[in-house]
Amino acid sequence: MANERTALAWARTALAFVAGGIGLTSVTRLARLSRMLDVIAALMCLLGAWLAVAAVVGWWRKERAMRTGRPLPAPVALPWLAAGVVGAGLVIGGYVVATLGG
Amino acid sequence: MDGPGLQRERTALAWQRTGVSGTLVGGVAVLAAMHRRGAGLVVVAILATIVCTLAAAVASTRPPRRTSVLLPSPWTRLVATAAIPVMLAGVGLALAIT
C-alpha cells in the first residue's frame, strides 16, 4: 500500500504542475503578458502529463520488483521533476526581472 | 510507527487527497476554458472534474476493511487517476497554444 500511496503522491504532483500551467497561461492572457510565458505554461502541462504516466509506470515497476524479490528501482521522474521546478522558476523569475528592469 | 491496521486508512486518505486535488484543478481548468469559450475544452475539463469528485467520494465513504483477505490490485484505479492529469494537461496545452 505504500507503493500505491507513492503513486498517488506522484499523481498529485502531476496535478500541481498542470494547475500551474493552466494558471500561468490564464494570467498571461488576462494581463496580456509575453507569449513566452504561454510556452512555459505548455511545458509545465506536458511535464505534468509525463509525471502522471511516470506515476503508474513507477508503481508497476516497484510492484514487480517487490513480487520477484528484486531491489526497488530508482524513481526515474525525480530528476525531471527537480529540473522542471528549477527551470520554470528561473525562466519566470528572469522574465519578472527583465520586465521590471526594462 | 504505524501498525498494519492503519495502512488502509492512510491509503484511503491518499485517494481522497488525490480526488480533491483533481477536483480543484479540474474546476480551475473549467473556469479557464469557459473564459476562452472553448466548448470542447470545457467538456473535457468537466469530465475530468466529475471523475475526480466521484473518486474522492467513493474513497471517503468506503469504510476501511478489517479482514485479512487479499486486496485487489489498484492498477485500474491508478491508470484512471493518472488519466485525469493527462486530460487536464491537454486542456492546459490547448489553452496555452491557442
N, CA and C atoms of all chains as a GROMACS GRO file, in nm:
protein
  600
    1MET      N    1   0.083  -0.121   0.000
    1MET     CA    2   0.000   0.000   0.000
    1MET      C    3   0.086   0.125   0.000
    2ALA      N    4   0.208   0.116   0.051
    2ALA     CA    5   0.296   0.232   0.045
    2ALA      C    6   0.328   0.264  -0.100
    3ASN      N    7   0.343   0.162  -0.181
    3ASN     CA    8   0.367   0.183  -0.324
    3ASN      C    9   0.249   0.256  -0.388
    4GLU      N   10   0.128   0.218  -0.350
    4GLU     CA   11   0.007   0.283  -0.402
    4GLU      C   12   0.003   0.429  -0.359
    5ARG      N   13   0.034   0.456  -0.233
    5ARG     CA   14   0.033   0.594  -0.185
    5ARG      C   15   0.140   0.677  -0.254
    6THR      N   16   0.254   0.617  -0.283
    6THR     CA   17   0.361   0.687  -0.354
    6THR      C   18   0.315   0.726  -0.494
    7ALA      N   19   0.248   0.633  -0.561
    7ALA     CA   20   0.197   0.663  -0.696
    7ALA      C   21   0.095   0.777  -0.690
    8LEU      N   22   0.011   0.776  -0.587
    8LEU     CA   23  -0.088   0.884  -0.573
    8LEU      C   24  -0.019   1.016  -0.545
    9ALA      N   25   0.089   1.014  -0.469
    9ALA     CA   26   0.164   1.138  -0.443
    9ALA      C   27   0.222   1.192  -0.574
   10TRP      N   28   0.274   1.105  -0.658
   10TRP     CA   29   0.323   1.150  -0.788
   10TRP      C   30   0.208   1.206  -0.872
   11ALA      N   31   0.091   1.144  -0.865
   11ALA     CA   32  -0.024   1.195  -0.941
   11ALA      C   33  -0.063   1.334  -0.893
   12ARG      N   34  -0.057   1.356  -0.763
   12ARG     CA   35  -0.090   1.490  -0.711
   12ARG      C   36   0.015   1.591  -0.753
   13THR      N   37   0.141   1.549  -0.760
   13THR     CA   38   0.246   1.638  -0.811
   13THR      C   39   0.219   1.674  -0.956
   14ALA      N   40   0.177   1.574  -1.033
   14ALA     CA   41   0.142   1.600  -1.173
   14ALA      C   42   0.028   1.700  -1.183
   15LEU      N   43  -0.073   1.684  -1.097
   15LEU     CA   44  -0.184   1.779  -1.096
   15LEU      C   45  -0.137   1.919  -1.062
   16ALA      N   46  -0.042   1.930  -0.970
   16ALA     CA   47   0.010   2.061  -0.933
   16ALA      C   48   0.078   2.129  -1.052
   17PHE      N   49   0.155   2.053  -1.127
   17PHE     CA   50   0.220   2.109  -1.245
   17PHE      C   51   0.117   2.154  -1.348
   18VAL      N   52   0.015   2.073  -1.370
   18VAL     CA   53  -0.089   2.109  -1.467
   18VAL      C   54  -0.163   2.233  -1.420
   19ALA      N   55  -0.192   2.238  -1.291
   19ALA     CA   56  -0.259   2.356  -1.237
   19ALA      C   57  -0.173   2.481  -1.255
   20GLY      N   58  -0.044   2.466  -1.232
   20GLY     CA   59   0.046   2.580  -1.253
   20GLY      C   60   0.049   2.625  -1.398
   21GLY      N   61   0.049   2.530  -1.490
   21GLY     CA   62   0.048   2.565  -1.631
   21GLY      C   63  -0.080   2.635  -1.672
   22ILE      N   64  -0.193   2.583  -1.627
   22ILE     CA   65  -0.322   2.646  -1.661
   22ILE      C   66  -0.331   2.784  -1.598
   23GLY      N   67  -0.288   2.797  -1.474
   23GLY     CA   68  -0.289   2.927  -1.409
   23GLY      C   69  -0.199   3.027  -1.478
   24LEU      N   70  -0.079   2.982  -1.518
   24LEU     CA   71   0.016   3.072  -1.582
   24LEU      C   72  -0.038   3.121  -1.716
   25THR      N   73  -0.095   3.031  -1.796
   25THR     CA   74  -0.146   3.076  -1.925
   25THR      C   75  -0.268   3.165  -1.908
   26SER      N   76  -0.348   3.141  -1.806
   26SER     CA   77  -0.464   3.227  -1.782
   26SER      C   78  -0.420   3.367  -1.743
   27VAL      N   79  -0.323   3.375  -1.653
   27VAL     CA   80  -0.272   3.507  -1.612
   27VAL      C   81  -0.206   3.577  -1.730
   28THR      N   82  -0.134   3.501  -1.812
   28THR     CA   83  -0.068   3.559  -1.929
   28THR      C   84  -0.169   3.626  -2.022
   29ARG      N   85  -0.282   3.558  -2.045
   29ARG     CA   86  -0.382   3.615  -2.134
   29ARG      C   87  -0.457   3.731  -2.068
   30LEU      N   88  -0.488   3.717  -1.941
   30LEU     CA   89  -0.563   3.824  -1.873
   30LEU      C   90  -0.481   3.951  -1.864
   31ALA      N   91  -0.352   3.937  -1.833
   31ALA     CA   92  -0.266   4.054  -1.816
   31ALA      C   93  -0.194   4.091  -1.945
   32ARG      N   94  -0.220   4.013  -2.052
   32ARG     CA   95  -0.158   4.040  -2.183
   32ARG      C   96  -0.007   4.047  -2.172
   33LEU      N   97   0.050   3.942  -2.115
   33LEU     CA   98   0.194   3.933  -2.099
   33LEU      C   99   0.254   3.864  -2.221
   34SER      N  100   0.386   3.845  -2.215
   34SER     CA  101   0.456   3.786  -2.328
   34SER      C  102   0.409   3.643  -2.354
   35ARG      N  103   0.404   3.607  -2.481
   35ARG     CA  104   0.363   3.472  -2.519
   35ARG      C  105   0.466   3.367  -2.476
   36MET      N  106   0.587   3.413  -2.440
   36MET     CA  107   0.687   3.318  -2.391
   36MET      C  108   0.636   3.246  -2.267
   37LEU      N  109   0.558   3.316  -2.187
   37LEU     CA  110   0.502   3.252  -2.068
   37LEU      C  111   0.402   3.144  -2.106
   38ASP      N  112   0.336   3.159  -2.219
   38ASP     CA  113   0.247   3.053  -2.268
   38ASP      C  114   0.327   2.928  -2.302
   39VAL      N  115   0.448   2.948  -2.354
   39VAL     CA  116   0.534   2.835  -2.385
   39VAL      C  117   0.573   2.762  -2.256
   40ILE      N  118   0.608   2.840  -2.154
   40ILE     CA  119   0.641   2.780  -2.024
   40ILE      C  120   0.521   2.706  -1.968
   41ALA      N  121   0.403   2.766  -1.981
   41ALA     CA  122   0.282   2.701  -1.933
   41ALA      C  123   0.257   2.568  -2.005
   42ALA      N  124   0.278   2.568  -2.136
   42ALA     CA  125   0.260   2.446  -2.213
   42ALA      C  126   0.359   2.338  -2.168
   43LEU      N  127   0.483   2.378  -2.144
   43LEU     CA  128   0.584   2.282  -2.099
   43LEU      C  129   0.550   2.228  -1.961
   44MET      N  130   0.495   2.313  -1.874
   44MET     CA  131   0.454   2.266  -1.742
   44MET      C  132   0.341   2.164  -1.754
   45CYS      N  133   0.248   2.187  -1.843
   45CYS     CA  134   0.138   2.091  -1.863
   45CYS      C  135   0.192   1.959  -1.917
   46LEU      N  136   0.285   1.968  -2.010
   46LEU     CA  137   0.343   1.846  -2.065
   46LEU      C  138   0.419   1.768  -1.959
   47LEU      N  139   0.494   1.840  -1.875
   47LEU     CA  140   0.566   1.774  -1.766
   47LEU      C  141   0.468   1.709  -1.669
   48GLY      N  142   0.358   1.777  -1.641
   48GLY     CA  143   0.256   1.719  -1.553
   48GLY      C  144   0.199   1.590  -1.611
   49ALA      N  145   0.170   1.591  -1.739
   49ALA     CA  146   0.119   1.470  -1.804
   49ALA      C  147   0.222   1.357  -1.795
   50TRP      N  148   0.347   1.390  -1.818
   50TRP     CA  149   0.452   1.289  -1.813
   50TRP      C  150   0.469   1.233  -1.672
   51LEU      N  151   0.459   1.319  -1.571
   51LEU     CA  152   0.470   1.273  -1.433
   51LEU      C  153   0.356   1.179  -1.398
   52ALA      N  154   0.237   1.205  -1.452
   52ALA     CA  155   0.122   1.117  -1.426
   52ALA      C  156   0.148   0.978  -1.486
   53VAL      N  157   0.201   0.974  -1.606
   53VAL     CA  158   0.233   0.846  -1.668
   53VAL      C  159   0.345   0.778  -1.590
   54ALA      N  160   0.446   0.856  -1.549
   54ALA     CA  161   0.557   0.800  -1.472
   54ALA      C  162   0.510   0.745  -1.338
   55ALA      N  163   0.403   0.802  -1.283
   55ALA     CA  164   0.349   0.752  -1.156
   55ALA      C  165   0.300   0.608  -1.172
   56VAL      N  166   0.226   0.584  -1.277
   56VAL     CA  167   0.170   0.450  -1.299
   56VAL      C  168   0.281   0.351  -1.336
   57VAL      N  169   0.371   0.395  -1.425
   57VAL     CA  170   0.481   0.307  -1.465
   57VAL      C  171   0.570   0.275  -1.344
   58GLY      N  172   0.596   0.376  -1.262
   58GLY     CA  173   0.677   0.354  -1.143
   58GLY      C  174   0.611   0.258  -1.046
   59TRP      N  175   0.479   0.269  -1.031
   59TRP     CA  176   0.407   0.175  -0.943
   59TRP      C  177   0.422   0.033  -0.994
   60TRP      N  178   0.406   0.017  -1.125
   60TRP     CA  179   0.414  -0.118  -1.185
   60TRP      C  180   0.554  -0.177  -1.169
   61ARG      N  181   0.658  -0.093  -1.190
   61ARG     CA  182   0.795  -0.141  -1.179
   61ARG      C  183   0.826  -0.183  -1.036
   62LYS      N  184   0.783  -0.101  -0.939
   62LYS     CA  185   0.810  -0.133  -0.798
   62LYS      C  186   0.730  -0.255  -0.754
   63GLU      N  187   0.606  -0.266  -0.802
   63GLU     CA  188   0.523  -0.381  -0.766
   63GLU      C  189   0.588  -0.510  -0.818
   64ARG      N  190   0.635  -0.505  -0.941
   64ARG     CA  191   0.700  -0.623  -0.998
   64ARG      C  192   0.828  -0.656  -0.923
   65ALA      N  193   0.906  -0.554  -0.886
   65ALA     CA  194   1.029  -0.578  -0.811
   65ALA      C  195   0.999  -0.641  -0.675
   66MET      N  196   0.895  -0.594  -0.608
   66MET     CA  197   0.861  -0.649  -0.476
   66MET      C  198   0.814  -0.793  -0.487
   67ARG      N  199   0.737  -0.822  -0.591
   67ARG     CA  200   0.682  -0.957  -0.605
   67ARG      C  201   0.789  -1.057  -0.647
   68THR      N  202   0.895  -1.010  -0.713
   68THR     CA  203   1.002  -1.101  -0.757
   68THR      C  204   1.123  -1.096  -0.665
   69GLY      N  205   1.115  -1.017  -0.559
   69GLY     CA  206   1.224  -1.011  -0.462
   69GLY      C  207   1.345  -0.935  -0.508
   70ARG      N  208   1.331  -0.849  -0.606
   70ARG     CA  209   1.444  -0.771  -0.657
   70ARG      C  210   1.451  -0.637  -0.586
   71PRO      N  211   1.566  -0.568  -0.595
   71PRO     CA  212   1.575  -0.433  -0.535
   71PRO      C  213   1.479  -0.336  -0.604
   72LEU      N  214   1.426  -0.242  -0.525
   72LEU     CA  215   1.334  -0.146  -0.582
   72LEU      C  216   1.408  -0.054  -0.680
   73PRO      N  217   1.349  -0.025  -0.796
   73PRO     CA  218   1.414   0.064  -0.892
   73PRO      C  219   1.410   0.208  -0.844
   74ALA      N  220   1.507   0.285  -0.888
   74ALA     CA  221   1.513   0.427  -0.851
   74ALA      C  222   1.404   0.503  -0.925
   75PRO      N  223   1.352   0.611  -0.865
   75PRO     CA  224   1.249   0.689  -0.935
   75PRO      C  225   1.307   0.761  -1.055
   76VAL      N  226   1.250   0.732  -1.172
   76VAL     CA  227   1.301   0.791  -1.295
   76VAL      C  228   1.261   0.937  -1.307
   77ALA      N  229   1.143   0.971  -1.255
   77ALA     CA  230   1.087   1.104  -1.278
   77ALA      C  231   1.145   1.210  -1.184
   78LEU      N  232   1.215   1.168  -1.079
   78LEU     CA  233   1.260   1.266  -0.980
   78LEU      C  234   1.356   1.373  -1.037
   79PRO      N  235   1.456   1.335  -1.118
   79PRO     CA  236   1.541   1.440  -1.176
   79PRO      C  237   1.464   1.533  -1.269
   80TRP      N  238   1.369   1.478  -1.342
   80TRP     CA  239   1.289   1.562  -1.432
   80TRP      C  240   1.202   1.658  -1.353
   81LEU      N  241   1.150   1.611  -1.239
   81LEU     CA  242   1.069   1.697  -1.154
   81LEU      C  243   1.153   1.814  -1.102
   82ALA      N  244   1.273   1.783  -1.052
   82ALA     CA  245   1.359   1.888  -1.000
   82ALA      C  246   1.398   1.986  -1.111
   83ALA      N  247   1.433   1.932  -1.228
   83ALA     CA  248   1.470   2.018  -1.340
   83ALA      C  249   1.354   2.107  -1.383
   84GLY      N  250   1.233   2.051  -1.382
   84GLY     CA  251   1.116   2.128  -1.422
   84GLY      C  252   1.087   2.242  -1.326
   85VAL      N  253   1.096   2.212  -1.196
   85VAL     CA  254   1.070   2.317  -1.097
   85VAL      C  255   1.175   2.427  -1.107
   86VAL      N  256   1.303   2.388  -1.112
   86VAL     CA  257   1.411   2.487  -1.120
   86VAL      C  258   1.401   2.566  -1.250
   87GLY      N  259   1.379   2.496  -1.360
   87GLY     CA  260   1.371   2.564  -1.489
   87GLY      C  261   1.256   2.663  -1.496
   88ALA      N  262   1.138   2.621  -1.452
   88ALA     CA  263   1.023   2.712  -1.456
   88ALA      C  264   1.047   2.832  -1.365
   89GLY      N  265   1.103   2.807  -1.248
   89GLY     CA  266   1.131   2.917  -1.157
   89GLY      C  267   1.231   3.016  -1.214
   90LEU      N  268   1.337   2.964  -1.276
   90LEU     CA  269   1.440   3.053  -1.332
   90LEU      C  270   1.384   3.135  -1.448
   91VAL      N  271   1.308   3.071  -1.535
   91VAL     CA  272   1.256   3.143  -1.652
   91VAL      C  273   1.155   3.250  -1.608
   92ILE      N  274   1.065   3.213  -1.519
   92ILE     CA  275   0.966   3.311  -1.474
   92ILE      C  276   1.032   3.423  -1.395
   93GLY      N  277   1.128   3.385  -1.309
   93GLY     CA  278   1.200   3.488  -1.234
   93GLY      C  279   1.278   3.579  -1.325
   94GLY      N  280   1.343   3.523  -1.426
   94GLY     CA  281   1.416   3.604  -1.522
   94GLY      C  282   1.325   3.696  -1.599
   95TYR      N  283   1.206   3.648  -1.634
   95TYR     CA  284   1.109   3.732  -1.704
   95TYR      C  285   1.065   3.849  -1.617
   96VAL      N  286   1.042   3.823  -1.491
   96VAL     CA  287   1.000   3.929  -1.399
   96VAL      C  288   1.109   4.034  -1.386
   97VAL      N  289   1.234   3.988  -1.369
   97VAL     CA  290   1.345   4.082  -1.355
   97VAL      C  291   1.361   4.164  -1.481
   98ALA      N  292   1.353   4.098  -1.596
   98ALA     CA  293   1.368   4.169  -1.722
   98ALA      C  294   1.255   4.270  -1.742
   99THR      N  295   1.135   4.234  -1.703
   99THR     CA  296   1.020   4.323  -1.720
   99THR      C  297   1.031   4.443  -1.627
  100LEU      N  298   1.072   4.418  -1.503
  100LEU     CA  299   1.084   4.529  -1.408
  100LEU      C  300   1.200   4.618  -1.444
  101GLY      N  301   1.308   4.556  -1.496
  101GLY     CA  302   1.426   4.635  -1.530
  101GLY      C  303   1.406   4.716  -1.657
  102GLY      N  304   1.328   4.664  -1.751
  102GLY     CA  305   1.309   4.732  -1.879
  102GLY      C  306   1.194   4.824  -1.870
  103MET      N  307   0.530   0.441   1.529
  103MET     CA  308   0.530   0.384   1.394
  103MET      C  309   0.392   0.321   1.366
  104ASP      N  310   0.340   0.342   1.245
  104ASP     CA  311   0.207   0.291   1.212
  104ASP      C  312   0.207   0.139   1.208
  105GLY      N  313   0.100   0.079   1.266
  105GLY     CA  314   0.084  -0.064   1.252
  105GLY      C  315   0.017  -0.096   1.121
  106PRO      N  316   0.010  -0.225   1.086
  106PRO     CA  317  -0.052  -0.263   0.960
  106PRO      C  318  -0.198  -0.223   0.952
  107GLY      N  319  -0.269  -0.208   1.064
  107GLY     CA  320  -0.409  -0.174   1.061
  107GLY      C  321  -0.437  -0.034   1.012
  108LEU      N  322  -0.340   0.053   1.014
  108LEU     CA  323  -0.361   0.191   0.972
  108LEU      C  324  -0.332   0.211   0.823
  109GLN      N  325  -0.274   0.111   0.758
  109GLN     CA  326  -0.234   0.129   0.619
  109GLN      C  327  -0.354   0.154   0.528
  110ARG      N  328  -0.464   0.081   0.552
  110ARG     CA  329  -0.581   0.101   0.465
  110ARG      C  330  -0.639   0.240   0.482
  111GLU      N  331  -0.640   0.287   0.606
  111GLU     CA  332  -0.695   0.420   0.632
  111GLU      C  333  -0.607   0.525   0.565
  112ARG      N  334  -0.475   0.510   0.578
  112ARG     CA  335  -0.383   0.606   0.514
  112ARG      C  336  -0.398   0.602   0.362
  113THR      N  337  -0.416   0.484   0.309
  113THR     CA  338  -0.433   0.472   0.164
  113THR      C  339  -0.563   0.537   0.120
  114ALA      N  340  -0.671   0.515   0.197
  114ALA     CA  341  -0.798   0.578   0.163
  114ALA      C  342  -0.785   0.730   0.168
  115LEU      N  343  -0.714   0.782   0.267
  115LEU     CA  344  -0.692   0.926   0.277
  115LEU      C  345  -0.611   0.977   0.158
  116ALA      N  346  -0.513   0.898   0.114
  116ALA     CA  347  -0.435   0.938  -0.003
  116ALA      C  348  -0.523   0.946  -0.127
  117TRP      N  349  -0.614   0.851  -0.141
  117TRP     CA  350  -0.709   0.857  -0.254
  117TRP      C  351  -0.798   0.981  -0.243
  118GLN      N  352  -0.843   1.010  -0.123
  118GLN     CA  353  -0.926   1.130  -0.105
  118GLN      C  354  -0.850   1.256  -0.141
  119ARG      N  355  -0.725   1.266  -0.096
  119ARG     CA  356  -0.644   1.385  -0.128
  119ARG      C  357  -0.628   1.399  -0.278
  120THR      N  358  -0.604   1.288  -0.343
  120THR     CA  359  -0.587   1.292  -0.488
  120THR      C  360  -0.717   1.334  -0.556
  121GLY      N  361  -0.828   1.280  -0.510
  121GLY     CA  362  -0.957   1.317  -0.568
  121GLY      C  363  -0.988   1.464  -0.548
  122VAL      N  364  -0.962   1.514  -0.429
  122VAL     CA  365  -0.987   1.656  -0.401
  122VAL      C  366  -0.896   1.744  -0.486
  123SER      N  367  -0.769   1.708  -0.496
  123SER     CA  368  -0.676   1.786  -0.578
  123SER      C  369  -0.720   1.787  -0.723
  124GLY      N  370  -0.760   1.672  -0.772
  124GLY     CA  371  -0.805   1.664  -0.911
  124GLY      C  372  -0.930   1.746  -0.933
  125THR      N  373  -1.019   1.745  -0.835
  125THR     CA  374  -1.141   1.824  -0.847
  125THR      C  375  -1.110   1.973  -0.852
  126LEU      N  376  -1.019   2.017  -0.766
  126LEU     CA  377  -0.982   2.159  -0.765
  126LEU      C  378  -0.917   2.200  -0.896
  127VAL      N  379  -0.823   2.121  -0.942
  127VAL     CA  380  -0.756   2.154  -1.068
  127VAL      C  381  -0.855   2.149  -1.184
  128GLY      N  382  -0.944   2.051  -1.181
  128GLY     CA  383  -1.047   2.043  -1.284
  128GLY      C  384  -1.137   2.165  -1.283
  129GLY      N  385  -1.171   2.214  -1.164
  129GLY     CA  386  -1.251   2.336  -1.155
  129GLY      C  387  -1.180   2.455  -1.215
  130VAL      N  388  -1.051   2.467  -1.187
  130VAL     CA  389  -0.971   2.576  -1.245
  130VAL      C  390  -0.968   2.563  -1.397
  131ALA      N  391  -0.952   2.440  -1.446
  131ALA     CA  392  -0.948   2.419  -1.590
  131ALA      C  393  -1.082   2.455  -1.654
  132VAL      N  394  -1.192   2.420  -1.586
  132VAL     CA  395  -1.325   2.454  -1.639
  132VAL      C  396  -1.340   2.605  -1.649
  133LEU      N  397  -1.301   2.677  -1.543
  133LEU     CA  398  -1.313   2.824  -1.545
  133LEU      C  399  -1.228   2.884  -1.655
  134ALA      N  400  -1.104   2.835  -1.670
  134ALA     CA  401  -1.017   2.888  -1.773
  134ALA      C  402  -1.073   2.858  -1.912
  135ALA      N  403  -1.126   2.737  -1.931
  135ALA     CA  404  -1.181   2.701  -2.062
  135ALA      C  405  -1.307   2.782  -2.093
  136MET      N  406  -1.388   2.806  -1.991
  136MET     CA  407  -1.508   2.887  -2.012
  136MET      C  408  -1.471   3.029  -2.050
  137HIS      N  409  -1.364   3.081  -1.989
  137HIS     CA  410  -1.321   3.216  -2.020
  137HIS      C  411  -1.280   3.228  -2.165
  138ARG      N  412  -1.217   3.120  -2.218
  138ARG     CA  413  -1.175   3.122  -2.357
  138ARG      C  414  -1.286   3.081  -2.451
  139ARG      N  415  -1.399   3.036  -2.396
  139ARG     CA  416  -1.515   2.995  -2.474
  139ARG      C  417  -1.484   2.877  -2.565
  140GLY      N  418  -1.403   2.784  -2.514
  140GLY     CA  419  -1.377   2.662  -2.590
  140GLY      C  420  -1.469   2.552  -2.542
  141ALA      N  421  -1.575   2.520  -2.616
  141ALA     CA  422  -1.674   2.424  -2.570
  141ALA      C  423  -1.614   2.285  -2.550
  142GLY      N  424  -1.530   2.243  -2.644
  142GLY     CA  425  -1.468   2.111  -2.631
  142GLY      C  426  -1.380   2.101  -2.509
  143LEU      N  427  -1.304   2.206  -2.483
  143LEU     CA  428  -1.217   2.205  -2.366
  143LEU      C  429  -1.298   2.200  -2.237
  144VAL      N  430  -1.411   2.272  -2.236
  144VAL     CA  431  -1.494   2.274  -2.117
  144VAL      C  432  -1.547   2.134  -2.089
  145VAL      N  433  -1.586   2.063  -2.193
  145VAL     CA  434  -1.639   1.927  -2.175
  145VAL      C  435  -1.533   1.836  -2.115
  146VAL      N  436  -1.413   1.842  -2.170
  146VAL     CA  437  -1.304   1.757  -2.120
  146VAL      C  438  -1.273   1.791  -1.975
  147ALA      N  439  -1.266   1.919  -1.945
  147ALA     CA  440  -1.233   1.961  -1.809
  147ALA      C  441  -1.343   1.920  -1.712
  148ILE      N  442  -1.468   1.932  -1.753
  148ILE     CA  443  -1.578   1.894  -1.666
  148ILE      C  444  -1.577   1.743  -1.642
  149LEU      N  445  -1.550   1.667  -1.746
  149LEU     CA  446  -1.545   1.522  -1.730
  149LEU      C  447  -1.436   1.482  -1.631
  150ALA      N  448  -1.319   1.542  -1.647
  150ALA     CA  449  -1.209   1.510  -1.556
  150ALA      C  450  -1.245   1.548  -1.413
  151THR      N  451  -1.312   1.662  -1.397
  151THR     CA  452  -1.350   1.707  -1.263
  151THR      C  453  -1.452   1.613  -1.200
  152ILE      N  454  -1.548   1.568  -1.279
  152ILE     CA  455  -1.652   1.478  -1.228
  152ILE      C  456  -1.590   1.346  -1.182
  153VAL      N  457  -1.499   1.293  -1.264
  153VAL     CA  458  -1.435   1.166  -1.228
  153VAL      C  459  -1.359   1.180  -1.098
  154CYS      N  460  -1.287   1.290  -1.084
  154CYS     CA  461  -1.210   1.310  -0.960
  154CYS      C  462  -1.302   1.325  -0.840
  155THR      N  463  -1.412   1.397  -0.857
  155THR     CA  464  -1.506   1.414  -0.746
  155THR      C  465  -1.565   1.280  -0.705
  156LEU      N  466  -1.600   1.199  -0.803
  156LEU     CA  467  -1.655   1.068  -0.772
  156LEU      C  468  -1.553   0.980  -0.701
  157ALA      N  469  -1.429   0.986  -0.750
  157ALA     CA  470  -1.324   0.905  -0.688
  157ALA      C  471  -1.304   0.945  -0.542
  158ALA      N  472  -1.306   1.076  -0.517
  158ALA     CA  473  -1.289   1.124  -0.380
  158ALA      C  474  -1.408   1.081  -0.294
  159ALA      N  475  -1.528   1.086  -0.352
  159ALA     CA  476  -1.648   1.049  -0.276
  159ALA      C  477  -1.647   0.900  -0.242
  160VAL      N  478  -1.607   0.817  -0.338
  160VAL     CA  479  -1.602   0.674  -0.313
  160VAL      C  480  -1.500   0.641  -0.206
  161ALA      N  481  -1.384   0.705  -0.216
  161ALA     CA  482  -1.277   0.677  -0.121
  161ALA      C  483  -1.316   0.722   0.019
  162SER      N  484  -1.396   0.828   0.031
  162SER     CA  485  -1.429   0.879   0.163
  162SER      C  486  -1.542   0.801   0.228
  163THR      N  487  -1.629   0.738   0.149
  163THR     CA  488  -1.744   0.669   0.208
  163THR      C  489  -1.716   0.521   0.231
  164ARG      N  490  -1.612   0.469   0.165
  164ARG     CA  491  -1.585   0.327   0.181
  164ARG      C  492  -1.516   0.305   0.315
  165PRO      N  493  -1.572   0.226   0.405
  165PRO     CA  494  -1.509   0.208   0.536
  165PRO      C  495  -1.386   0.119   0.524
  166PRO      N  496  -1.286   0.142   0.606
  166PRO     CA  497  -1.165   0.059   0.600
  166PRO      C  498  -1.197  -0.084   0.642
  167ARG      N  499  -1.157  -0.180   0.559
  167ARG     CA  500  -1.186  -0.318   0.589
  167ARG      C  501  -1.088  -0.370   0.692
  168ARG      N  502  -1.136  -0.457   0.778
  168ARG     CA  503  -1.052  -0.509   0.884
  168ARG      C  504  -1.019  -0.656   0.863
  169THR      N  505  -1.065  -0.714   0.753
  169THR     CA  506  -1.036  -0.855   0.730
  169THR      C  507  -0.897  -0.869   0.670
  170SER      N  508  -0.848  -0.990   0.668
  170SER     CA  509  -0.714  -1.014   0.617
  170SER      C  510  -0.716  -1.073   0.476
  171VAL      N  511  -0.825  -1.051   0.402
  171VAL     CA  512  -0.830  -1.105   0.265
  171VAL      C  513  -0.733  -1.028   0.176
  172LEU      N  514  -0.694  -1.092   0.068
  172LEU     CA  515  -0.605  -1.028  -0.027
  172LEU      C  516  -0.674  -0.909  -0.093
  173LEU      N  517  -0.602  -0.801  -0.108
  173LEU     CA  518  -0.659  -0.681  -0.166
  173LEU      C  519  -0.653  -0.688  -0.318
  174PRO      N  520  -0.755  -0.634  -0.387
  174PRO     CA  521  -0.748  -0.631  -0.533
  174PRO      C  522  -0.639  -0.533  -0.577
  175SER      N  523  -0.587  -0.555  -0.696
  175SER     CA  524  -0.483  -0.468  -0.747
  175SER      C  525  -0.542  -0.332  -0.779
  176PRO      N  526  -0.473  -0.225  -0.741
  176PRO     CA  527  -0.523  -0.090  -0.771
  176PRO      C  528  -0.484  -0.042  -0.911
  177TRP      N  529  -0.439  -0.133  -0.996
  177TRP     CA  530  -0.389  -0.094  -1.128
  177TRP      C  531  -0.491  -0.011  -1.206
  178THR      N  532  -0.616  -0.061  -1.214
  178THR     CA  533  -0.719   0.008  -1.293
  178THR      C  534  -0.746   0.147  -1.237
  179ARG      N  535  -0.759   0.156  -1.105
  179ARG     CA  536  -0.784   0.287  -1.044
  179ARG      C  537  -0.667   0.382  -1.064
  180LEU      N  538  -0.545   0.329  -1.056
  180LEU     CA  539  -0.427   0.416  -1.075
  180LEU      C  540  -0.420   0.466  -1.218
  181VAL      N  541  -0.451   0.379  -1.313
  181VAL     CA  542  -0.450   0.423  -1.453
  181VAL      C  543  -0.557   0.530  -1.475
  182ALA      N  544  -0.676   0.508  -1.419
  182ALA     CA  545  -0.783   0.608  -1.433
  182ALA      C  546  -0.743   0.739  -1.365
  183THR      N  547  -0.678   0.730  -1.251
  183THR     CA  548  -0.634   0.851  -1.180
  183THR      C  549  -0.526   0.923  -1.259
  184ALA      N  550  -0.434   0.849  -1.320
  184ALA     CA  551  -0.329   0.912  -1.400
  184ALA      C  552  -0.386   0.975  -1.526
  185ALA      N  553  -0.498   0.925  -1.574
  185ALA     CA  554  -0.559   0.982  -1.695
  185ALA      C  555  -0.612   1.122  -1.669
  186ILE      N  556  -0.647   1.153  -1.545
  186ILE     CA  557  -0.702   1.286  -1.514
  186ILE      C  558  -0.599   1.396  -1.539
  187PRO      N  559  -0.478   1.390  -1.483
  187PRO     CA  560  -0.380   1.494  -1.514
  187PRO      C  561  -0.346   1.499  -1.663
  188VAL      N  562  -0.346   1.385  -1.729
  188VAL     CA  563  -0.317   1.386  -1.873
  188VAL      C  564  -0.426   1.462  -1.948
  189MET      N  565  -0.553   1.436  -1.914
  189MET     CA  566  -0.665   1.507  -1.979
  189MET      C  567  -0.658   1.656  -1.950
  190LEU      N  568  -0.634   1.689  -1.823
  190LEU     CA  569  -0.627   1.831  -1.787
  190LEU      C  570  -0.504   1.897  -1.849
  191ALA      N  571  -0.395   1.821  -1.865
  191ALA     CA  572  -0.278   1.876  -1.934
  191ALA      C  573  -0.311   1.907  -2.078
  192GLY      N  574  -0.393   1.823  -2.139
  192GLY     CA  575  -0.438   1.852  -2.275
  192GLY      C  576  -0.517   1.980  -2.281
  193VAL      N  577  -0.602   2.001  -2.181
  193VAL     CA  578  -0.679   2.126  -2.174
  193VAL      C  579  -0.584   2.246  -2.160
  194GLY      N  580  -0.488   2.232  -2.067
  194GLY     CA  581  -0.392   2.341  -2.047
  194GLY      C  582  -0.307   2.368  -2.169
  195LEU      N  583  -0.267   2.262  -2.237
  195LEU     CA  584  -0.187   2.278  -2.359
  195LEU      C  585  -0.268   2.350  -2.467
  196ALA      N  586  -0.394   2.313  -2.481
  196ALA     CA  587  -0.479   2.379  -2.579
  196ALA      C  588  -0.499   2.526  -2.544
  197LEU      N  589  -0.514   2.556  -2.416
  197LEU     CA  590  -0.530   2.695  -2.374
  197LEU      C  591  -0.403   2.775  -2.400
  198ALA      N  592  -0.286   2.712  -2.384
  198ALA     CA  593  -0.160   2.784  -2.398
  198ALA      C  594  -0.126   2.812  -2.544
  199ILE      N  595  -0.159   2.720  -2.633
  199ILE     CA  596  -0.114   2.736  -2.771
  199ILE      C  597  -0.218   2.802  -2.861
  200THR      N  598  -0.340   2.819  -2.812
  200THR     CA  599  -0.442   2.884  -2.896
  200THR      C  600  -0.454   3.034  -2.863
   0.00000   0.00000   0.00000
